[in-house]
Amino acid sequence: MKSPNRVALALVVFAMIRIASTWNVFSSTIDEPMHLSAGLQLYAAREYTYQPENPPLPRLVFALPAWLGGVKFEQEEIIPTQLQRVFYSNDRYKTNLVLARCGNLLFFALAAFATWAWGRRELGEAGAAVTIFLFTFQPMVLGHAGLATHDMAATAATALSLWMFVRWLDEATIGRAMLFGAAFGFAILCKFSCLGYVPAACLAVYLVRVIRDRNLRAPWKSILPAAAVAAAMVWIGYGFSHQTFIAGVKGLAAINSAGTHYNYLFGEIRTEGFPFYFPIALALKSTIASLLLAIGARKNLEPLAAALAILAVAMPSNLDLGVRYVLPLYAPLSIAAAATALAFWSWRRWLAVALLGWHGATSLAAHPDQFPYFNMLAGHAPWTILADSNIDWGQDVLRLRQVAREKKIENLGIDVFGWHDYGKLGFPSHYRLLPMVPTQGWVAVSEHLYIMRDYKWLRGRDYERVGKSIRLYYIQ
C-alpha cells in the first residue's frame, strides 16, 4: 500500500475511534428511538408502520445489533410508549445506545471510501488523502456518524452514486450504467432526499463536463439499464413490494407541503421554509478553513458543482430542521477543498498548511460535541441563529444527570427535547417544567424548547449551560 493510501486509511480509523468515543456520551436524540423502533418492528413483526416517510435500510442496520443484544420491541404498545421505552430495554441504557449507534460506522466507512475513490480519480492518491483528511475532520460528518439516524447513510449513498456516475461518464458501458443504477437505488433506500440530490448532482457534474470537453457524448443510451437496476434495488429493498415505498414518498411530500414543522432562523419561527436557511447553516456549521478551500476551487469543478446542486435542491424545502439535511454535500465539498489545497501547495505551501491545520485543530477542539459545533461566524450565542438538531437534539441528558449529582440537587424541574425516562436514568426527584407556570428551585430547559415554547419568566435570569444544549437555572 502506498504512503498516501496508508495515511487515508489511518485517518479513517482515527475518525472511527473518535466517533465511537461519543456513543455513550450523548443521551438518545429525539429521532433515534423512532429509527431503532422501526428496525426492531421489522425484525420482530415483519411490519413497517413506524414513520414510513423514512426508508427501512438504515433502520435495519441500526436495529440488528440491538435486536441480537436483546433490545425488545413491544408490538402491543402505542408508539409514544414504545419510543419512551426502547433504549431502556433490560435496564441497559448506555449499552443499548452503543448497540444502536455502532451500525452507523458501516455507512461512515462507505462514505469515506467512496469520497476517497472519487477524490483519487480527480486528484491522485495524495489528493485523495487530503480529501479524506478534510472529510473525516469535518465536525458535522463525525457528529452525525455517531448517531443512529439516516443522514450518514444518505451521505455514503450519495458519494457512492456520484463516484459511479463519473465512472459512467468516463466510459458509457452498460456495466457501468448498471453499477450507477445500483448505487442510486441504494441511495433511495437510505433516504428519500436522495431522490432529488443524486440526479441534481449528477446533472451538475455532467454540465461541467460538457462545458469543459465541448464534444462530450451523453451516456443516455444506457440509461434504461441504470433505471431498471435502480428500480429493482428499491423493489427488493422493500420486500418485493412497492406500496410502502410509494406511501412513504407521498407521506414525506405531504409533510413538506403541509408546514407542520416549526423552522427557526435568526429569532424568527415559521412553518414554511426560509429560502437561504441551508446556505446560512452550512456557512455557520462547517469549519471556516474548509469553506475557504472549497470556494477557492478553480479546477476540478465537478465536485463543487455537485455540492452546490445538492444545496439548491434543499433550499425550497419547508423542513429547515438542521444542516444534517444537506450532509451529503460534504463528500463533494471535501474533494473541491482538497483541489484548492493541492493548488496552494505548489504556490503558497504555508497557506495550504495553515488552512489544513486550522481545519484539523478546529475539529479536535470541538470533540466530542461535533454535531452541535458552530464556527466563530456564529458568535457567542449561536442559538439565536439556529436551533433544532443544529444545537439541541436532546443529547445532553446524561450530562445533566451528572451535574445534578455533583450539585446534590434534590428536586429538578425538567423540559428537555427528546424521549427520556428520568426515573430510570437515576435522576433525583423531578417534575415536568411548563413554560407558562413559573416555579422556584432548580429547573432545566433545553435550548430548542426554550425558544419554541417561549419561557418568558426565565428571560434575563442567570443560568449555566450543561453540554451545548441545556440551560440550568436556580430560581429563588
N, C-alpha and C positions, 0 to 999 in steps of 0.2 A: 504494500500500500504506500502510495506516495505521501510525502510530508504534508501537503495541503489537505489531503483526504484524512490523514490522521488527526490533524487539527480540527477539521469539521466534525469528525466522529467524537473527539474529546469534548467539543463544545456542546454537542447534543447530549452526551452522557452527563456533563456537568449541569445542563439545564434540567434534565430529568431528576437529578438529585435535588436541585432547588425546588422543583415542582412538588416532589414527594414530601419535602420537609414542611409543606404548608397544609397537608391533608388533615391533620388534627389540630392545627392552629385555629382554623376558622370553623365556626359552627355551620350548620346546614344553611345554605342560602334559600331564598324563597322559592326558586324554581326546582331545586334538586329533589324534594320529596315527590313532586309530580313525575319527574322523569324516572326516578327509581321505581315508584309505584306502577307506572305504566309498563316498564320492563318486567317487573315481577308478575303483573297481571297476565302478560303473555306466557310466561313460563308456567304459572300456576293454573290459569283458567283458559288459556288459548283464546282470550278475548282482547280487544283493544278499544276501550271506551274512555280511557283517561287522556283527555286533551288530545284528540287525534289530529289537531292542527299542527302537530309536530310528527315527523315520520318515525318509525319504530327502530331503525337500525342502531343508532347510538344508544338508545334506551336498553336494547338487548345487551349491548356490550357493558354498560354500566351495571346492569342488574345481575349479570351472570356470576361474578364473584360473590355478590351479596346473597344471591339465591343459593349458591353452593355452600356459603358460610352460615346458612340458617336464618337469614332475614325473612320474615314472614309477610305474606300478603293475605289480608283478611277480606275475602270476597264479599262477605255479608255487610261489611261496614260501609257507611256512606263516605263519599270521597273526602270531605274535610277531616273526618276521624282517621281515615287511613293516612292522609298526609301528615296529620299530627303525630301519628304513632310510628311510622315506618322506620325512622332512624333509631328508635328506642327499642327495637325488637331484641329480645333476650337480654335487655339491660346492658347492651354493649355499644353505647352511642359512638364513641371515638373509633372503635373497630369497624362499625358499620359505615362511618364516614370514609375510612380508608378503603374499604371493600367497594364502595360505590364509585369513588373517585379514581382508583388506580387504573380502571379501564381506559380513561382518557389519555393515558400515556401512549396507547396504541395510535390514537389519532394524532397526537403531537409528533410521534416518531414518523408517521406517514407524511405529515405536513412538512417536517424538516427535510425528509428525503426528497419529496417532490420539489421543494423550493431549491434544495441543493442541486438536483439534477437539471432543473431549468436554468439555474444560475451558472452551472458548469457549461451548459450549451452556449450561453450568452457571453460568459466572461472567462472561461477556462477554469482550471482547478483552483488556482489562487483566488480568483474572483468568487468561486463557489464557497470557499472557506470564509471569505469576508461576508458574503451573503448570509451564511449560517450564523456568523457572529452577530450580525445586525438583527436577524430574525429571533435567535434564541435569547438575546438580551433585551428584547422589546418587552416592557412591563406588561402590556395588555396580553401579549401572547402567553407569557408564563403564567399570568394570573388566571386566565380563563382555561388554560390547560390543566389547572389544579382543581377544577370543579366538574361535577357530573352534569354538564349542560351540552347543548348541541353546537356551540359556537366554534370549538376547536375542530369538531368533526367537519363542519362546513368549511373551515379553513383548509383542512387537509384535502378534502374532496375538490375544492376549487383549484388549489395548487396543482393537484394531480391532473385535473381536466385541462388546465392551461398548458401544462407540460406536454400532455398527449396531443393537444391541438397544434402546438408549434411543430411537433414532430410530423404531424399530418400535413401541415403546410410545406414542410421540407420535402416530403415525398408522399404524394397523394395516392397511396395504395389502399386497397380495400382493407388489408390487415390493420393498417394504422387508423383508418376510419373506424373500424370496429373497436379498437382499443380506446379511442376517444369516446365512442358511444358508451362503452362500459364505464369509463370514468365519469361521464356525465350522468349516467343512470345511478351510479354510486353517490354522486353529489346530491341528486334529488332525494335519495334515501336518507341522506344525512340532515338536510334542512331544506325547506321549501323555498327559502330565499335564493337558493342556487338555481332555481328555475329562471330567475332573471339575471343573476350575477354572471353565471358561466356564459350564456350566449352573448351578453353585452360585452364582457371582457374579451371573448374570442373575436367578436366583430371589430373591436378596437384594435386588437393585435393585427388582424387581417388588413385593416385600413392603413395602419402604419406601414405594413409590409408592402402594400400596393403603392403607396406614395414613394417609398424608398426604392423599390425594384422596378416600378413602372409597368413591366410586362408580366407580372406575376399572374399565373393562371389559378383561378379559384379551384379548390378541391371538391366543388359541389357535385361532381359526377358520382362520388362515392358517399354522398350524404345519406342516401337511403339505408345502406347497411349500418351506418352510425346511428341513425334514428331507430332502426329496428332493434339493435343491441341495447340502446338506452331504454326503450320501452320494455324489452324483455327483462332487463335488470330490475326495473321498478315492479313489474308484474310478479317476478319471483320474490322480490323483497317483501311484497305484500301478500305472500302466501298464495300466489296464483289467483288473485282476485283484484279487481280494480275499483270496487265500490268504496272501500275505506280510503283509498288514495284520493279519489275524486272528492269524497266528502271532506277530507282533511284540507285539501286545497281550497275548496269552496268556503269552508269554515274560516280559514285564515283570511281569505279575501273579505269575508263579511266582517270579521273583527277589525280589519284595517279600515274599511269604509264606514263602519258604524261609529267610530270615535268614542269607544267605551273606555279607553285608557287615558289617564291624565299624563300629559307631557309637560316638562318643566325646562325653561331656559331663561337665564338672566332675570329670575324672580317672577316670571310670568308662567301661569298654568293654563294649559289649553287641552281640549280633547282632539283638536286637529293638529297636524304636524307643523313644525317650524321649517320653512324651506331650507335654511342653512344650518340646521341642527347638526348634521353629521360632519360637515366640514369644520364646524367650531369644535365639536367633540374630538375629532381627530387631531386638530391643532393643539388642544389642551391636554390630551391624554397620551400622546406619543412623546418620545424623547425629542427635544429640540434638535439635537445633533442629527438624528435620523431623518427628520423632516428637511433640514437644511441640505443634507446629502441627496435626498430623493428629488427635491425640486431643482437641484442643480444638474440633474441629468441632461446631457446634450446628445449623447449617443445611446444606443440600446434603449430606444424609446418605447419598445413594445411593452415591457413590464409596467412602465409608468402609465401608459395609455390604458392598460388593463385595470390598474388600481383606480384611475380616475373614472373609468366606466362603471366599476362597482359602486363608487361613491355617487355617481349620477343616478344610478338605478335606485339607490336607497333614499335619495333626497326627497322625493314626493311622498314618502311613507307617512302615515299617521301614527306609526308605532315608534316614536322617538324615545326609546327606553334605555339607551346606552350605546356607547361606541362599539360594544360587542356585536351589534347587528352588522357592522362592516368589518369585523375581524378578518375575513378572508382577504381583504386588500393588503394586509401586512406582508403576505408572501411576495406578490409582485413588487410592492413598495421596497422591500428589502433588497431585491435584485437591482432596482433602479438606484437605490442609495449606494450599493456596492460598486456600481459602474462609476459613479462620481468619485468614490473613494479611490478607486484604481486610477482614474484620471488625475486626481490630485497627487497621488503617489509619484507619478512621473513628472509632476510640475512643481508642486509645493508639498513635499513629503511631510513637513511639520504640520501642515493643515490637516492632512488625512489622519495623522497620528492623534492630533488634538481632538478632532471630531469623533473618531472611533473611541478614543479614551474617555471622552465626555459621555458618550452613549453607554459604555460599559460601566463607568463609575455611577452613573445615574441609576442604572438597573440594580446594581449591588446595594446602593443606598436605599432603594425602595423596598427591598426584601424584608419581610415576607408579604408586605402589603402591595402586591403588584397590581391587581386589578383596580383598587381604589386610587392608584397613583395619578397625580396631576403634575404637569411641569410648571415651571416658575411663571409662565404666562398667565396662569390661573390665579396668581396672587395667594394671599394667606387665608382666604375664605372661599375655596373653590365650590363649596356647597351653595353659594349664592348664584352660581352659574349653571351647574348641572347637578342632577340628583339621580335617584333610582340606582341602577346597577353600576353607574359610574363611581359611586362612593358608598352607597348603603344598600346592601342586599341581604341584610340580616346576619352578617358574617362574624360579628364581634360578641356574641352572647357568651362564649366561653371566656373571653377576656373580662366581660362584665362580672361573671361569676367569681373570677379570681380577685378582681378589685373589691367586690362585696365582702369576700372573706378577709382580705387584707385590712379593710376598714372596719371589720366586725359589724357590718350593717345588720340590724335585726329585722327591719321591715322595709320593703322596697316597692315603690310603685313603678310598673314597667309598661312601656308601649314600644315594642321593638318589632321591626319588619320581620316577617317570616312565620314559620310553623315551629314553635318551640314549646316544650313541656318543662317549665322551670322547676317544677317539683322533682321530676326525675333527674334533672341536671344538678340537683343539690343546692338550689338557691335557698336563701333564708325565707322567712315569711314574706309573702308578696301579694300584690293585688294589681288589677288591671287599671292602668292610668288612663284617664279620659280627658280629652282636650278642653272640654267645657266645664270641668269640675276641678277647681283649684284645690290643692292639698298641701300638707306640710310633711317635713322629713325628707328622706332620700327618695328621689324619683329619677328614672332613666327613660329617655325617649330617643329613638334613632332618628338620624338626620332627615331621612325621607319622610317619615311620619310627622316630624316637627314642621316640615314645610307644607305637606299636603293637608294636615289636619288643623293647622293654624292654632298653635298653642300660644294664644295671646298673653296668658298670665305668666308665661315663662320668659317673655321678651325682656331683654335688658338685664336679666339675672346672671350672675356668675355661674360657671359650670366648668367641669373638667371633661376632657374628651377621652373616651375609652376606645382604644383602637383608632380607626379613622371615622367611625360611623355613629357612635353613641354619645349623647350628652348626658352627663350625670350631675344632677343638681342636689343641693341640700337647701330646702326651703324652711325658713324659720317663721 
